Amino acid sequence: MHAIIFTIIFRQFLHQLPNSKTTVQSNTIDLSNPIASESSQEGTNLPFTLGDVKAAIPPECFTPNLGKSFFFFFRDVATIGLLYAVAYNLNSWLFFPFFG
């Protein structure tokens, strides 16, 4: 379900981007001037709003479901317990770099 939501949001985001052939992107950062003349707000403008993101997510994702929430909670607790048990039983010098 999360992958579907991410795909919807990502497609909507890509649809709003300008043509990638005309966009030039630099992978370098100029550190020569620590106090930039531009305000930091100019670089944080996104091409979509929070309302657009919420509209792209299906409404059933906003309805609370206690059973599903408990399922995910206990699944996560069981996974953490299982990983701890595996790590505890693999107490060997061979696996020391992973747990040290």
NUVO-884838 format. One record per atom (N, C-alpha, C, O): residue number from 1; residue in one letter; atom name; x, y, z. Coordinates in nm, 4 decimals. Layout:
NUVO-884838
<node NUM; "a"; "CA"; <X; Y; Z>>;
...
//
This chain:
NUVO-884838
<node 1; "m"; "N"; <0.0822; -0.1180; 0.0000>>;
<node 1; "m"; "CA"; <0.0000; 0.0000; 0.0000>>;
<node 1; "m"; "C"; <0.0873; 0.1253; 0.0000>>;
<node 1; "m"; "O"; <0.0565; 0.2234; -0.0677>>;
<node 2; "h"; "N"; <0.1985; 0.1210; 0.0779>>;
<node 2; "h"; "CA"; <0.2868; 0.2369; 0.0837>>;
<node 2; "h"; "C"; <0.3543; 0.2591; -0.0511>>;
<node 2; "h"; "O"; <0.3779; 0.3731; -0.0909>>;
<node 3; "a"; "N"; <0.3855; 0.1501; -0.1214>>;
<node 3; "a"; "CA"; <0.4505; 0.1643; -0.2511>>;
<node 3; "a"; "C"; <0.3559; 0.2304; -0.3512>>;
<node 3; "a"; "O"; <0.3995; 0.3091; -0.4352>>;
<node 4; "i"; "N"; <0.2283; 0.1992; -0.3426>>;
<node 4; "i"; "CA"; <0.1301; 0.2588; -0.4327>>;
<node 4; "i"; "C"; <0.1182; 0.4082; -0.4058>>;
<node 4; "i"; "O"; <0.1131; 0.4888; -0.4987>>;
<node 5; "i"; "N"; <0.1140; 0.4443; -0.2785>>;
<node 5; "i"; "CA"; <0.1031; 0.5855; -0.2417>>;
<node 5; "i"; "C"; <0.2265; 0.6608; -0.2885>>;
<node 5; "i"; "O"; <0.2162; 0.7706; -0.3432>>;
<node 6; "f"; "N"; <0.3437; 0.6013; -0.2668>>;
<node 6; "f"; "CA"; <0.4676; 0.6662; -0.3103>>;
<node 6; "f"; "C"; <0.4692; 0.6825; -0.4617>>;
<node 6; "f"; "O"; <0.5117; 0.7867; -0.5115>>;
<node 7; "t"; "N"; <0.4242; 0.5821; -0.5355>>;
<node 7; "t"; "CA"; <0.4222; 0.5893; -0.6806>>;
<node 7; "t"; "C"; <0.3305; 0.7007; -0.7287>>;
<node 7; "t"; "O"; <0.3648; 0.7741; -0.8213>>;
<node 8; "i"; "N"; <0.2139; 0.7135; -0.6661>>;
<node 8; "i"; "CA"; <0.1197; 0.8183; -0.7049>>;
<node 8; "i"; "C"; <0.1803; 0.9552; -0.6811>>;
<node 8; "i"; "O"; <0.1739; 1.0422; -0.7679>>;
<node 9; "i"; "N"; <0.2392; 0.9751; -0.5637>>;
<node 9; "i"; "CA"; <0.2975; 1.1042; -0.5305>>;
<node 9; "i"; "C"; <0.4162; 1.1332; -0.6219>>;
<node 9; "i"; "O"; <0.4322; 1.2458; -0.6689>>;
<node 10; "f"; "N"; <0.4989; 1.0327; -0.6472>>;
<node 10; "f"; "CA"; <0.6167; 1.0525; -0.7301>>;
<node 10; "f"; "C"; <0.5782; 1.0854; -0.8740>>;
<node 10; "f"; "O"; <0.6401; 1.1718; -0.9361>>;
<node 11; "r"; "N"; <0.4764; 1.0176; -0.9281>>;
<node 11; "r"; "CA"; <0.4323; 1.0483; -1.0638>>;
<node 11; "r"; "C"; <0.3773; 1.1897; -1.0726>>;
<node 11; "r"; "O"; <0.4034; 1.2610; -1.1695>>;
<node 12; "q"; "N"; <0.3013; 1.2302; -0.9714>>;
<node 12; "q"; "CA"; <0.2469; 1.3656; -0.9723>>;
<node 12; "q"; "C"; <0.3600; 1.4678; -0.9625>>;
<node 12; "q"; "O"; <0.3549; 1.5730; -1.0262>>;
<node 13; "f"; "N"; <0.4611; 1.4368; -0.8833>>;
<node 13; "f"; "CA"; <0.5765; 1.5264; -0.8712>>;
<node 13; "f"; "C"; <0.6512; 1.5354; -1.0037>>;
<node 13; "f"; "O"; <0.6878; 1.6451; -1.0459>>;
<node 14; "l"; "N"; <0.6745; 1.4226; -1.0702>>;
<node 14; "l"; "CA"; <0.7454; 1.4237; -1.1977>>;
<node 14; "l"; "C"; <0.6667; 1.4971; -1.3049>>;
<node 14; "l"; "O"; <0.7249; 1.5619; -1.3920>>;
<node 15; "h"; "N"; <0.5354; 1.4872; -1.2987>>;
<node 15; "h"; "CA"; <0.4510; 1.5541; -1.3965>>;
<node 15; "h"; "C"; <0.4654; 1.7058; -1.3859>>;
<node 15; "h"; "O"; <0.4510; 1.7761; -1.4860>>;
<node 16; "q"; "N"; <0.4935; 1.7570; -1.2665>>;
<node 16; "q"; "CA"; <0.5023; 1.9006; -1.2459>>;
<node 16; "q"; "C"; <0.6427; 1.9555; -1.2685>>;
<node 16; "q"; "O"; <0.6613; 2.0772; -1.2680>>;
<node 17; "l"; "N"; <0.7413; 1.8692; -1.2882>>;
<node 17; "l"; "CA"; <0.8780; 1.9157; -1.3123>>;
<node 17; "l"; "C"; <0.8922; 1.9661; -1.4556>>;
<node 17; "l"; "O"; <0.8216; 1.9197; -1.5451>>;
<node 18; "p"; "N"; <0.9838; 2.0616; -1.4777>>;
<node 18; "p"; "CA"; <1.0094; 2.1049; -1.6155>>;
<node 18; "p"; "C"; <1.0792; 1.9938; -1.6933>>;
<node 18; "p"; "O"; <1.1244; 1.8952; -1.6351>>;
<node 19; "n"; "N"; <1.0874; 2.0100; -1.8225>>;
<node 19; "n"; "CA"; <1.1502; 1.9110; -1.9088>>;
<node 19; "n"; "C"; <1.2942; 1.8887; -1.8647>>;
<node 19; "n"; "O"; <1.3708; 1.9841; -1.8506>>;
<node 20; "s"; "N"; <1.3311; 1.7624; -1.8429>>;
<node 20; "s"; "CA"; <1.4638; 1.7319; -1.7892>>;
<node 20; "s"; "C"; <1.5754; 1.7626; -1.8882>>;
<node 20; "s"; "O"; <1.6905; 1.7766; -1.8468>>;
<node 21; "k"; "N"; <1.5452; 1.7737; -2.0196>>;
<node 21; "k"; "CA"; <1.6490; 1.8034; -2.1176>>;
<node 21; "k"; "C"; <1.6954; 1.9483; -2.1072>>;
<node 21; "k"; "O"; <1.8087; 1.9802; -2.1432>>;
<node 22; "t"; "N"; <1.6086; 2.0353; -2.0582>>;
<node 22; "t"; "CA"; <1.6458; 2.1761; -2.0485>>;
<node 22; "t"; "C"; <1.6981; 2.2121; -1.9103>>;
<node 22; "t"; "O"; <1.7463; 2.3236; -1.8901>>;
<node 23; "t"; "N"; <1.6897; 2.1202; -1.8149>>;
<node 23; "t"; "CA"; <1.7330; 2.1485; -1.6790>>;
<node 23; "t"; "C"; <1.8795; 2.1116; -1.6622>>;
<node 23; "t"; "O"; <1.9206; 2.0010; -1.6974>>;
<node 24; "v"; "N"; <1.9583; 2.2041; -1.6085>>;
<node 24; "v"; "CA"; <2.0989; 2.1786; -1.5806>>;
<node 24; "v"; "C"; <2.1138; 2.1742; -1.4296>>;
<node 24; "v"; "O"; <2.0698; 2.2654; -1.3595>>;
<node 25; "q"; "N"; <2.1753; 2.0688; -1.3799>>;
<node 25; "q"; "CA"; <2.1912; 2.0524; -1.2363>>;
<node 25; "q"; "C"; <2.3392; 2.0380; -1.2047>>;
<node 25; "q"; "O"; <2.4117; 1.9645; -1.2718>>;
<node 26; "s"; "N"; <2.3824; 2.1083; -1.1029>>;
<node 26; "s"; "CA"; <2.5216; 2.1032; -1.0623>>;
<node 26; "s"; "C"; <2.5340; 2.0175; -0.9372>>;
<node 26; "s"; "O"; <2.4501; 2.0250; -0.8475>>;
<node 27; "n"; "N"; <2.6380; 1.9368; -0.9314>>;
<node 27; "n"; "CA"; <2.6606; 1.8518; -0.8151>>;
<node 27; "n"; "C"; <2.7677; 1.9091; -0.7235>>;
<node 27; "n"; "O"; <2.8198; 1.8382; -0.6374>>;
<node 28; "t"; "N"; <2.8012; 2.0365; -0.7409>>;
<node 28; "t"; "CA"; <2.9022; 2.0986; -0.6572>>;
<node 28; "t"; "C"; <2.8387; 2.2050; -0.5695>>;
<node 28; "t"; "O"; <2.7356; 2.2626; -0.6043>>;
<node 29; "i"; "N"; <2.9012; 2.2303; -0.4561>>;
<node 29; "i"; "CA"; <2.8545; 2.3316; -0.3631>>;
<node 29; "i"; "C"; <2.9645; 2.4360; -0.3492>>;
<node 29; "i"; "O"; <3.0803; 2.4012; -0.3260>>;
<node 30; "d"; "N"; <2.9299; 2.5620; -0.3630>>;
<node 30; "d"; "CA"; <3.0259; 2.6700; -0.3492>>;
<node 30; "d"; "C"; <3.0317; 2.7117; -0.2022>>;
<node 30; "d"; "O"; <2.9361; 2.7687; -0.1495>>;
<node 31; "l"; "N"; <3.1442; 2.6831; -0.1363>>;
<node 31; "l"; "CA"; <3.1607; 2.7152; 0.0048>>;
<node 31; "l"; "C"; <3.2417; 2.8412; 0.0267>>;
<node 31; "l"; "O"; <3.2783; 2.8716; 0.1403>>;
<node 32; "s"; "N"; <3.2709; 2.9157; -0.0798>>;
<node 32; "s"; "CA"; <3.3535; 3.0346; -0.0655>>;
<node 32; "s"; "C"; <3.2801; 3.1480; 0.0043>>;
<node 32; "s"; "O"; <3.3441; 3.2320; 0.0675>>;
<node 33; "n"; "N"; <3.1466; 3.1530; -0.0054>>;
<node 33; "n"; "CA"; <3.0692; 3.2587; 0.0575>>;
<node 33; "n"; "C"; <2.9711; 3.1949; 0.1567>>;
<node 33; "n"; "O"; <2.8647; 3.1488; 0.1155>>;
<node 34; "p"; "N"; <3.0045; 3.1914; 0.2862>>;
<node 34; "p"; "CA"; <2.9160; 3.1251; 0.3814>>;
<node 34; "p"; "C"; <2.7826; 3.1968; 0.4010>>;
<node 34; "p"; "O"; <2.6827; 3.1331; 0.4342>>;
<node 35; "i"; "N"; <2.7800; 3.3295; 0.3806>>;
<node 35; "i"; "CA"; <2.6543; 3.4037; 0.3927>>;
<node 35; "i"; "C"; <2.6067; 3.4319; 0.2511>>;
<node 35; "i"; "O"; <2.6558; 3.5229; 0.1842>>;
<node 36; "a"; "N"; <2.5116; 3.3534; 0.2074>>;
<node 36; "a"; "CA"; <2.4635; 3.3662; 0.0705>>;
<node 36; "a"; "C"; <2.3734; 3.4886; 0.0575>>;
<node 36; "a"; "O"; <2.3048; 3.5271; 0.1522>>;
<node 37; "s"; "N"; <2.3747; 3.5486; -0.0601>>;
<node 37; "s"; "CA"; <2.2921; 3.6666; -0.0823>>;
<node 37; "s"; "C"; <2.1455; 3.6283; -0.1003>>;
<node 37; "s"; "O"; <2.0570; 3.7108; -0.0780>>;
<node 38; "e"; "N"; <2.1192; 3.5051; -0.1400>>;
<node 38; "e"; "CA"; <1.9819; 3.4595; -0.1560>>;
<node 38; "e"; "C"; <1.9268; 3.4170; -0.0206>>;
<node 38; "e"; "O"; <2.0011; 3.3734; 0.0673>>;
<node 39; "s"; "N"; <1.7976; 3.4302; -0.0056>>;
<node 39; "s"; "CA"; <1.7368; 3.3819; 0.1186>>;
<node 39; "s"; "C"; <1.7195; 3.2314; 0.1094>>;
<node 39; "s"; "O"; <1.7102; 3.1758; 0.0000>>;
<node 40; "s"; "N"; <1.7151; 3.1661; 0.2240>>;
<node 40; "s"; "CA"; <1.7014; 3.0207; 0.2246>>;
<node 40; "s"; "C"; <1.5616; 2.9772; 0.1842>>;
<node 40; "s"; "O"; <1.5415; 2.8605; 0.1503>>;
<node 41; "q"; "N"; <1.4656; 3.0663; 0.1868>>;
<node 41; "q"; "CA"; <1.3285; 3.0316; 0.1484>>;
<node 41; "q"; "C"; <1.3156; 3.0097; -0.0021>>;
<node 41; "q"; "O"; <1.2285; 2.9347; -0.0462>>;
<node 42; "e"; "N"; <1.4011; 3.0740; -0.0814>>;
<node 42; "e"; "CA"; <1.3916; 3.0595; -0.2265>>;
<node 42; "e"; "C"; <1.4237; 2.9174; -0.2712>>;
<node 42; "e"; "O"; <1.3666; 2.8695; -0.3691>>;
<node 43; "g"; "N"; <1.5130; 2.8499; -0.2018>>;
<node 43; "g"; "CA"; <1.5515; 2.7157; -0.2408>>;
<node 43; "g"; "C"; <1.4573; 2.6077; -0.1915>>;
<node 43; "g"; "O"; <1.4724; 2.4919; -0.2306>>;
<node 44; "t"; "N"; <1.3608; 2.6409; -0.1074>>;
<node 44; "t"; "CA"; <1.2732; 2.5389; -0.0512>>;
<node 44; "t"; "C"; <1.1343; 2.5386; -0.1139>>;
<node 44; "t"; "O"; <1.0470; 2.4664; -0.0658>>;
<node 45; "n"; "N"; <1.1107; 2.6152; -0.2175>>;
<node 45; "n"; "CA"; <0.9798; 2.6153; -0.2824>>;
<node 45; "n"; "C"; <0.9615; 2.4856; -0.3596>>;
<node 45; "n"; "O"; <1.0407; 2.4531; -0.4481>>;
<node 46; "l"; "N"; <0.8575; 2.4124; -0.3257>>;
<node 46; "l"; "CA"; <0.8289; 2.2861; -0.3926>>;
<node 46; "l"; "C"; <0.7229; 2.3084; -0.4995>>;
<node 46; "l"; "O"; <0.6419; 2.4004; -0.4885>>;
<node 47; "p"; "N"; <0.7228; 2.2249; -0.6027>>;
<node 47; "p"; "CA"; <0.6238; 2.2430; -0.7094>>;
<node 47; "p"; "C"; <0.4852; 2.1901; -0.6734>>;
<node 47; "p"; "O"; <0.3953; 2.1925; -0.7574>>;
<node 48; "f"; "N"; <0.4664; 2.1427; -0.5510>>;
<node 48; "f"; "CA"; <0.3362; 2.0945; -0.5077>>;
<node 48; "f"; "C"; <0.3131; 2.1379; -0.3641>>;
<node 48; "f"; "O"; <0.4071; 2.1706; -0.2918>>;
<node 49; "t"; "N"; <0.1867; 2.1377; -0.3239>>;
<node 49; "t"; "CA"; <0.1509; 2.1779; -0.1889>>;
<node 49; "t"; "C"; <0.1122; 2.0542; -0.1077>>;
<node 49; "t"; "O"; <0.0993; 1.9443; -0.1618>>;
<node 50; "l"; "N"; <0.0942; 2.0737; 0.0210>>;
<node 50; "l"; "CA"; <0.0511; 1.9645; 0.1071>>;
<node 50; "l"; "C"; <-0.0871; 1.9154; 0.0665>>;
<node 50; "l"; "O"; <-0.1162; 1.7961; 0.0753>>;
<node 51; "g"; "N"; <-0.1719; 2.0069; 0.0224>>;
<node 51; "g"; "CA"; <-0.3051; 1.9685; -0.0257>>;
<node 51; "g"; "C"; <-0.2977; 1.8793; -0.1482>>;
<node 51; "g"; "O"; <-0.3778; 1.7868; -0.1621>>;
<node 52; "d"; "N"; <-0.2020; 1.9057; -0.2383>>;
<node 52; "d"; "CA"; <-0.1845; 1.8208; -0.3567>>;
<node 52; "d"; "C"; <-0.1434; 1.6795; -0.3172>>;
<node 52; "d"; "O"; <-0.1925; 1.5817; -0.3736>>;
<node 53; "v"; "N"; <-0.0530; 1.6695; -0.2200>>;
<node 53; "v"; "CA"; <-0.0076; 1.5379; -0.1737>>;
<node 53; "v"; "C"; <-0.1233; 1.4629; -0.1085>>;
<node 53; "v"; "O"; <-0.1423; 1.3439; -0.1336>>;
<node 54; "k"; "N"; <-0.2003; 1.5319; -0.0249>>;
<node 54; "k"; "CA"; <-0.3127; 1.4672; 0.0427>>;
<node 54; "k"; "C"; <-0.4204; 1.4255; -0.0570>>;
<node 54; "k"; "O"; <-0.4851; 1.3224; -0.0383>>;
<node 55; "a"; "N"; <-0.4405; 1.5040; -0.1621>>;
<node 55; "a"; "CA"; <-0.5394; 1.4690; -0.2640>>;
<node 55; "a"; "C"; <-0.4951; 1.3483; -0.3466>>;
<node 55; "a"; "O"; <-0.5789; 1.2753; -0.3995>>;
<node 56; "a"; "N"; <-0.3635; 1.3271; -0.3579>>;
<node 56; "a"; "CA"; <-0.3127; 1.2137; -0.4364>>;
<node 56; "a"; "C"; <-0.3224; 1.0822; -0.3604>>;
<node 56; "a"; "O"; <-0.3188; 0.9754; -0.4216>>;
<node 57; "i"; "N"; <-0.3347; 1.0879; -0.2273>>;
<node 57; "i"; "CA"; <-0.3439; 0.9667; -0.1458>>;
<node 57; "i"; "C"; <-0.4891; 0.9249; -0.1355>>;
<node 57; "i"; "O"; <-0.5747; 1.0090; -0.1080>>;
<node 58; "p"; "N"; <-0.5200; 0.7966; -0.1569>>;
<node 58; "p"; "CA"; <-0.6594; 0.7515; -0.1479>>;
<node 58; "p"; "C"; <-0.7177; 0.7759; -0.0091>>;
<node 58; "p"; "O"; <-0.6456; 0.7668; 0.0902>>;
<node 59; "p"; "N"; <-0.8480; 0.8070; -0.0005>>;
<node 59; "p"; "CA"; <-0.9099; 0.8402; 0.1287>>;
<node 59; "p"; "C"; <-0.9072; 0.7256; 0.2299>>;
<node 59; "p"; "O"; <-0.9085; 0.7510; 0.3503>>;
<node 60; "e"; "N"; <-0.9034; 0.6010; 0.1845>>;
<node 60; "e"; "CA"; <-0.9025; 0.4895; 0.2795>>;
<node 60; "e"; "C"; <-0.7727; 0.4825; 0.3595>>;
<node 60; "e"; "O"; <-0.7664; 0.4151; 0.4622>>;
<node 61; "c"; "N"; <-0.6693; 0.5522; 0.3125>>;
<node 61; "c"; "CA"; <-0.5437; 0.5561; 0.3879>>;
<node 61; "c"; "C"; <-0.5538; 0.6458; 0.5106>>;
<node 61; "c"; "O"; <-0.4702; 0.6365; 0.6004>>;
<node 62; "f"; "N"; <-0.6543; 0.7321; 0.5160>>;
<node 62; "f"; "CA"; <-0.6704; 0.8226; 0.6283>>;
<node 62; "f"; "C"; <-0.7690; 0.7708; 0.7323>>;
<node 62; "f"; "O"; <-0.7877; 0.8348; 0.8358>>;
<node 63; "t"; "N"; <-0.8321; 0.6570; 0.7074>>;
<node 63; "t"; "CA"; <-0.9245; 0.6009; 0.8061>>;
<node 63; "t"; "C"; <-0.8461; 0.5144; 0.9031>>;
<node 63; "t"; "O"; <-0.7733; 0.4251; 0.8596>>;
<node 64; "p"; "N"; <-0.8587; 0.5382; 1.0341>>;
<node 64; "p"; "CA"; <-0.7834; 0.4590; 1.1313>>;
<node 64; "p"; "C"; <-0.8370; 0.3163; 1.1387>>;
<node 64; "p"; "O"; <-0.9579; 0.2941; 1.1318>>;
<node 65; "n"; "N"; <-0.7460; 0.2196; 1.1529>>;
<node 65; "n"; "CA"; <-0.7818; 0.0800; 1.1646>>;
<node 65; "n"; "C"; <-0.6976; 0.0213; 1.2774>>;
<node 65; "n"; "O"; <-0.5784; -0.0044; 1.2605>>;
<node 66; "l"; "N"; <-0.7611; 0.0005; 1.3924>>;
<node 66; "l"; "CA"; <-0.6903; -0.0455; 1.5115>>;
<node 66; "l"; "C"; <-0.6319; -0.1857; 1.4914>>;
<node 66; "l"; "O"; <-0.5203; -0.2129; 1.5358>>;
<node 67; "g"; "N"; <-0.7051; -0.2733; 1.4261>>;
<node 67; "g"; "CA"; <-0.6561; -0.4095; 1.4028>>;
<node 67; "g"; "C"; <-0.5306; -0.4117; 1.3185>>;
<node 67; "g"; "O"; <-0.4358; -0.4838; 1.3497>>;
<node 68; "k"; "N"; <-0.5289; -0.3327; 1.2112>>;
<node 68; "k"; "CA"; <-0.4121; -0.3276; 1.1245>>;
<node 68; "k"; "C"; <-0.2940; -0.2638; 1.1971>>;
<node 68; "k"; "O"; <-0.1796; -0.3055; 1.1790>>;
<node 69; "s"; "N"; <-0.3219; -0.1627; 1.2791>>;
<node 69; "s"; "CA"; <-0.2150; -0.0974; 1.3546>>;
<node 69; "s"; "C"; <-0.1504; -0.1933; 1.4539>>;
<node 69; "s"; "O"; <-0.0279; -0.1971; 1.4661>>;
<node 70; "f"; "N"; <-0.2331; -0.2716; 1.5256>>;
<node 70; "f"; "CA"; <-0.1788; -0.3702; 1.6189>>;
<node 70; "f"; "C"; <-0.1016; -0.4787; 1.5463>>;
<node 70; "f"; "O"; <0.0011; -0.5255; 1.5954>>;
<node 71; "f"; "N"; <-0.1509; -0.5196; 1.4281>>;
<node 71; "f"; "CA"; <-0.0795; -0.6193; 1.3503>>;
<node 71; "f"; "C"; <0.0616; -0.5716; 1.3178>>;
<node 71; "f"; "O"; <0.1581; -0.6451; 1.3390>>;
<node 72; "f"; "N"; <0.0747; -0.4481; 1.2662>>;
<node 72; "f"; "CA"; <0.2063; -0.3955; 1.2309>>;
<node 72; "f"; "C"; <0.2935; -0.3768; 1.3542>>;
<node 72; "f"; "O"; <0.4143; -0.4000; 1.3482>>;
<node 73; "f"; "N"; <0.2342; -0.3350; 1.4663>>;
<node 73; "f"; "CA"; <0.3109; -0.3175; 1.5895>>;
<node 73; "f"; "C"; <0.3703; -0.4499; 1.6355>>;
<node 73; "f"; "O"; <0.4903; -0.4582; 1.6618>>;
<node 74; "f"; "N"; <0.2866; -0.5545; 1.6456>>;
<node 74; "f"; "CA"; <0.3361; -0.6828; 1.6939>>;
<node 74; "f"; "C"; <0.4286; -0.7502; 1.5926>>;
<node 74; "f"; "O"; <0.5185; -0.8248; 1.6313>>;
<node 75; "r"; "N"; <0.4077; -0.7249; 1.4646>>;
<node 75; "r"; "CA"; <0.4995; -0.7783; 1.3642>>;
<node 75; "r"; "C"; <0.6371; -0.7147; 1.3800>>;
<node 75; "r"; "O"; <0.7387; -0.7834; 1.3698>>;
<node 76; "d"; "N"; <0.6410; -0.5840; 1.4048>>;
<node 76; "d"; "CA"; <0.7684; -0.5158; 1.4242>>;
<node 76; "d"; "C"; <0.8379; -0.5628; 1.5521>>;
<node 76; "d"; "O"; <0.9592; -0.5833; 1.5533>>;
<node 77; "v"; "N"; <0.7605; -0.5799; 1.6598>>;
<node 77; "v"; "CA"; <0.8183; -0.6283; 1.7849>>;
<node 77; "v"; "C"; <0.8742; -0.7700; 1.7657>>;
<node 77; "v"; "O"; <0.9824; -0.8006; 1.8159>>;
<node 78; "a"; "N"; <0.8028; -0.8549; 1.6949>>;
<node 78; "a"; "CA"; <0.8498; -0.9911; 1.6692>>;
<node 78; "a"; "C"; <0.9760; -0.9903; 1.5830>>;
<node 78; "a"; "O"; <1.0677; -1.0690; 1.6064>>;
<node 79; "t"; "N"; <0.9808; -0.9032; 1.4855>>;
<node 79; "t"; "CA"; <1.0993; -0.8936; 1.4003>>;
<node 79; "t"; "C"; <1.2204; -0.8479; 1.4808>>;
<node 79; "t"; "O"; <1.3295; -0.9027; 1.4654>>;
<node 80; "i"; "N"; <1.2017; -0.7481; 1.5662>>;
<node 80; "i"; "CA"; <1.3115; -0.7008; 1.6504>>;
<node 80; "i"; "C"; <1.3575; -0.8112; 1.7446>>;
<node 80; "i"; "O"; <1.4776; -0.8302; 1.7639>>;
<node 81; "g"; "N"; <1.2628; -0.8843; 1.8037>>;
<node 81; "g"; "CA"; <1.2982; -0.9951; 1.8925>>;
<node 81; "g"; "C"; <1.3730; -1.1048; 1.8196>>;
<node 81; "g"; "O"; <1.4697; -1.1601; 1.8719>>;
<node 82; "l"; "N"; <1.3285; -1.1363; 1.6988>>;
<node 82; "l"; "CA"; <1.3956; -1.2397; 1.6194>>;
<node 82; "l"; "C"; <1.5379; -1.1971; 1.5831>>;
<node 82; "l"; "O"; <1.6311; -1.2770; 1.5925>>;
<node 83; "l"; "N"; <1.5542; -1.0738; 1.5426>>;
<node 83; "l"; "CA"; <1.6881; -1.0254; 1.5097>>;
<node 83; "l"; "C"; <1.7789; -1.0222; 1.6323>>;
<node 83; "l"; "O"; <1.8982; -1.0508; 1.6226>>;
<node 84; "y"; "N"; <1.7222; -0.9874; 1.7473>>;
<node 84; "y"; "CA"; <1.8017; -0.9894; 1.8704>>;
<node 84; "y"; "C"; <1.8432; -1.1317; 1.9051>>;
<node 84; "y"; "O"; <1.9575; -1.1546; 1.9448>>;
<node 85; "a"; "N"; <1.7513; -1.2285; 1.8906>>;
<node 85; "a"; "CA"; <1.7828; -1.3685; 1.9212>>;
<node 85; "a"; "C"; <1.8920; -1.4207; 1.8277>>;
<node 85; "a"; "O"; <1.9820; -1.4930; 1.8706>>;
<node 86; "v"; "N"; <1.8835; -1.3836; 1.6998>>;
<node 86; "v"; "CA"; <1.9857; -1.4271; 1.6043>>;
<node 86; "v"; "C"; <2.1201; -1.3654; 1.6414>>;
<node 86; "v"; "O"; <2.2224; -1.4338; 1.6401>>;
<node 87; "a"; "N"; <2.1201; -1.2360; 1.6745>>;
<node 87; "a"; "CA"; <2.2453; -1.1698; 1.7110>>;
<node 87; "a"; "C"; <2.3027; -1.2284; 1.8394>>;
<node 87; "a"; "O"; <2.4244; -1.2426; 1.8513>>;
<node 88; "y"; "N"; <2.2179; -1.2624; 1.9351>>;
<node 88; "y"; "CA"; <2.2637; -1.3191; 2.0608>>;
<node 88; "y"; "C"; <2.3233; -1.4580; 2.0402>>;
<node 88; "y"; "O"; <2.4235; -1.4922; 2.1030>>;
<node 89; "n"; "N"; <2.2632; -1.5377; 1.9536>>;
<node 89; "n"; "CA"; <2.3117; -1.6737; 1.9294>>;
<node 89; "n"; "C"; <2.4329; -1.6771; 1.8361>>;
<node 89; "n"; "O"; <2.5051; -1.7768; 1.8329>>;
<node 90; "l"; "N"; <2.4559; -1.5709; 1.7610>>;
<node 90; "l"; "CA"; <2.5739; -1.5644; 1.6743>>;
<node 90; "l"; "C"; <2.6881; -1.4939; 1.7447>>;
<node 90; "l"; "O"; <2.7650; -1.4214; 1.6816>>;
<node 91; "n"; "N"; <2.6996; -1.5144; 1.8738>>;
<node 91; "n"; "CA"; <2.8043; -1.4515; 1.9529>>;
<node 91; "n"; "C"; <2.9367; -1.5202; 1.9227>>;
<node 91; "n"; "O"; <2.9805; -1.6090; 1.9958>>;
<node 92; "s"; "N"; <2.9989; -1.4776; 1.8143>>;
<node 92; "s"; "CA"; <3.1224; -1.5381; 1.7682>>;
<node 92; "s"; "C"; <3.2169; -1.4276; 1.7232>>;
<node 92; "s"; "O"; <3.1721; -1.3194; 1.6850>>;
<node 93; "w"; "N"; <3.3476; -1.4538; 1.7274>>;
<node 93; "w"; "CA"; <3.4438; -1.3563; 1.6799>>;
<node 93; "w"; "C"; <3.4304; -1.3332; 1.5296>>;
<node 93; "w"; "O"; <3.4703; -1.2287; 1.4782>>;
<node 94; "l"; "N"; <3.3751; -1.4293; 1.4614>>;
<node 94; "l"; "CA"; <3.3554; -1.4142; 1.3175>>;
<node 94; "l"; "C"; <3.2570; -1.3018; 1.2863>>;
<node 94; "l"; "O"; <3.2737; -1.2309; 1.1871>>;
<node 95; "f"; "N"; <3.1544; -1.2849; 1.3703>>;
<node 95; "f"; "CA"; <3.0514; -1.1837; 1.3477>>;
<node 95; "f"; "C"; <3.0752; -1.0572; 1.4299>>;
<node 95; "f"; "O"; <2.9888; -0.9695; 1.4317>>;
<node 96; "f"; "N"; <3.1882; -1.0446; 1.4971>>;
<node 96; "f"; "CA"; <3.2136; -0.9280; 1.5816>>;
<node 96; "f"; "C"; <3.2042; -0.7954; 1.5074>>;
<node 96; "f"; "O"; <3.1491; -0.7005; 1.5633>>;
<node 97; "p"; "N"; <3.2552; -0.7830; 1.3837>>;
<node 97; "p"; "CA"; <3.2453; -0.6523; 1.3144>>;
<node 97; "p"; "C"; <3.1007; -0.6065; 1.2937>>;
<node 97; "p"; "O"; <3.0754; -0.4864; 1.2848>>;
<node 98; "f"; "N"; <3.0072; -0.6987; 1.2861>>;
<node 98; "f"; "CA"; <2.8671; -0.6606; 1.2641>>;
<node 98; "f"; "C"; <2.8012; -0.6112; 1.3927>>;
<node 98; "f"; "O"; <2.7114; -0.5272; 1.3861>>;
<node 99; "f"; "N"; <2.8422; -0.6600; 1.5076>>;
<node 99; "f"; "CA"; <2.7764; -0.6273; 1.6338>>;
<node 99; "f"; "C"; <2.8607; -0.5392; 1.7234>>;
<node 99; "f"; "O"; <2.8136; -0.4981; 1.8295>>;
<node 100; "g"; "N"; <2.9816; -0.5091; 1.6856>>;
<node 100; "g"; "CA"; <3.0728; -0.4346; 1.7709>>;
<node 100; "g"; "C"; <3.0597; -0.2918; 1.7469>>;
<node 100; "g"; "O"; <3.1290; -0.2120; 1.8099>>;
//
